Amino acid sequence: MARKKNDLSAKKVDLYNELKNEAKKANRRIKNIDKKFGKSTWGVRRLESRLSSVPIDAWSKYGRIKVNKKMSIAQLEATLKATKNFLASQTSTITGIRKQIKNVKKGIRKSMSSPTVRITNDETEKLYNMLSDFNVRTFVDNMGASEFWDIYLTSKRKNLSEEDFGEQLLNYYENGNDEELKEDINKIYNKYFKK
């Protein structure tokens, strides 16, 4: 039994040391991103959502990865995996975020067939994040990204009500259950208009 415990503690020490080094790199990047783009933006927000969950609990109130020796092996492994994924992602560096902003803006302008449309960095990040949202995908998959982006940006800039925004979306939407679509519209509006 004593041998197993030593093996287990040796594994825990190795994981802890590796995580400590990776977290140090990641926290440095997070600090730089926060200075340049503001708190909890781009890849930092995804990392925060992964690490602030109850079983992992590896996100500090200061917006950094926290590591301590009391973490279980499962917590260490999960935190290490999320940290490595963050460090490998393009949106973990300022240069990578700038590239992503440029690509997203270019894609949005191209899909909207309007190279003169001005899109802010906040709108770019929001549109980038919206692509992974199930409720948004419901509309984008059916009506096309260009129509959705156009309706969203126009509605947001004109400060339209939820009903007006929903009416515009439903005019383009070809099929589906009205109640479910209205529920999706409500979720989209509450999530992306009220911030």
C-alpha positions in Angstrom: 0.0 0.0 0.0 2.7 2.5 0.9 4.2 2.0 -2.6 0.9 3.0 -4.3 0.6 6.1 -2.2 4.1 7.1 -3.1 3.4 6.5 -6.8 0.2 8.5 -6.5 1.9 11.4 -4.7 4.7 11.4 -7.2 2.2 11.7 -10.0 0.4 14.5 -8.1 3.7 16.4 -7.6 4.6 16.0 -11.3 1.2 17.2 -12.4 1.3 20.1 -9.9 4.8 21.2 -11.1 3.8 21.0 -14.8 0.5 22.9 -14.1 2.4 25.5 -12.1 4.7 26.2 -15.1 1.9 26.2 -17.7 -0.4 28.4 -15.5 2.4 30.9 -15.1 2.7 31.2 -18.9 -1.1 31.4 -19.4 -1.5 34.0 -16.6 1.1 36.2 -18.3 -0.8 35.9 -21.6 -4.1 36.6 -19.8 -2.6 39.7 -18.2 -1.5 41.0 -21.6 -4.8 40.3 -23.2 -6.7 42.0 -20.4 -4.5 45.1 -20.8 -5.0 45.3 -24.5 -8.6 44.1 -25.0 -10.3 44.3 -21.6 -11.2 41.6 -19.0 -12.6 38.3 -20.0 -12.4 38.6 -23.8 -11.7 36.1 -26.6 -10.0 32.9 -25.4 -9.8 34.0 -21.8 -13.6 33.9 -21.5 -13.7 30.2 -22.6 -10.9 29.3 -20.3 -12.7 31.1 -17.4 -15.9 29.1 -18.1 -14.0 25.9 -18.0 -12.0 26.5 -14.9 -14.6 28.3 -12.8 -16.9 25.3 -12.7 -17.5 23.8 -9.3 -15.6 20.5 -9.7 -12.5 22.2 -11.0 -12.6 25.6 -9.2 -9.2 26.8 -10.6 -10.2 30.4 -11.5 -9.3 33.2 -9.1 -11.4 36.2 -8.4 -8.7 38.3 -10.1 -9.2 36.5 -13.4 -6.3 34.2 -13.4 -5.6 30.5 -13.1 -5.1 29.4 -9.5 -3.0 26.4 -8.6 -2.6 24.9 -5.1 -1.3 21.7 -3.6 -4.7 20.8 -2.2 -6.1 20.1 -5.7 -7.0 16.5 -6.5 -5.3 14.7 -9.3 -8.5 15.0 -11.4 -8.6 18.8 -10.8 -4.9 19.1 -11.7 -5.4 17.1 -14.9 -8.6 19.0 -15.9 -6.9 22.4 -15.2 -3.7 21.3 -17.0 -5.7 20.2 -20.1 -7.7 23.5 -20.2 -4.6 25.5 -19.7 -2.7 23.7 -22.5 -5.7 24.1 -24.8 -5.7 27.8 -24.1 -2.0 28.2 -24.7 -2.3 26.3 -28.0 -5.3 28.4 -29.2 -4.8 31.3 -31.6 -6.8 33.6 -29.3 -4.3 33.3 -26.4 -2.0 35.9 -27.8 -2.4 39.5 -28.8 -1.1 38.8 -32.3 -3.5 35.8 -32.7 -6.4 37.9 -31.5 -5.6 40.6 -34.0 -5.4 38.1 -36.8 -8.7 36.6 -35.7 -10.4 40.0 -35.6 -9.1 40.8 -39.0 -10.3 37.4 -40.4 -13.7 37.6 -38.8 -14.3 41.2 -40.0 -13.2 40.2 -43.5 -15.5 37.2 -43.5 -18.4 39.2 -42.2 -17.9 42.0 -44.7 -17.6 39.4 -47.5 -20.7 37.5 -46.3 -22.7 40.7 -46.1 -21.5 41.7 -49.6 -20.6 45.1 -48.2 -16.9 45.9 -47.9 -17.6 49.4 -46.4 -19.5 48.2 -43.3 -17.7 49.3 -40.2 -17.6 46.6 -37.5 -16.2 47.3 -34.0 -13.9 44.9 -32.2 -16.6 44.2 -29.7 -19.1 43.4 -32.4 -16.4 41.2 -34.1 -15.9 39.2 -30.8 -19.6 38.9 -30.2 -20.2 37.6 -33.8 -17.3 35.2 -33.4 -18.7 33.8 -30.2 -22.2 33.7 -31.6 -21.2 31.1 -34.2 -20.9 28.4 -31.5 -24.3 29.3 -29.9 -27.0 26.7 -30.6 -29.8 29.2 -30.8 -27.9 31.3 -33.4 -26.9 28.3 -35.4 -30.7 27.5 -35.7 -31.1 30.6 -37.8 -27.7 30.8 -39.5 -28.0 27.2 -40.8 -31.5 27.9 -42.3 -31.2 31.5 -43.6 -27.4 31.9 -44.1 -24.8 33.8 -42.1 -24.9 37.0 -44.2 -28.6 37.5 -43.7 -28.4 36.8 -40.0 -25.4 39.1 -39.4 -27.1 41.8 -41.4 -30.3 41.6 -39.3 -28.4 41.3 -36.1 -26.0 44.3 -36.7 -28.8 46.5 -38.0 -31.2 45.6 -35.2 -28.4 46.1 -32.6 -27.4 49.5 -34.0 -31.0 50.7 -34.3 -31.7 49.4 -30.7 -34.8 47.4 -31.9 -37.1 45.7 -29.5 -37.1 41.9 -29.1 -40.4 41.8 -31.1 -39.0 43.8 -34.0 -35.8 41.8 -34.1 -37.8 38.6 -34.0 -40.1 39.7 -36.8 -37.2 40.5 -39.0 -35.6 37.1 -38.4 -38.9 35.2 -39.0 -39.4 37.0 -42.3 -36.2 35.3 -43.6 -36.8 32.0 -41.8 -38.4 29.4 -44.1 -39.7 26.7 -41.8 -39.9 25.7 -38.2 -42.1 25.7 -35.1 -43.0 29.3 -34.2 -43.0 28.7 -30.5 -39.5 27.2 -30.5 -38.2 29.9 -32.8 -39.6 32.6 -30.5 -37.9 30.9 -27.6 -34.6 31.0 -29.6 -35.1 34.6 -30.5 -35.7 35.4 -26.8 -32.5 33.7 -25.8 -30.5 35.4 -28.5 -32.0 38.8 -27.6 -31.3 38.4 -23.9 -27.8 37.1 -24.4 -26.5 39.4 -27.2 -28.6 42.6 -27.1 -28.7 43.4 -23.4 -25.0 43.4 -22.7 
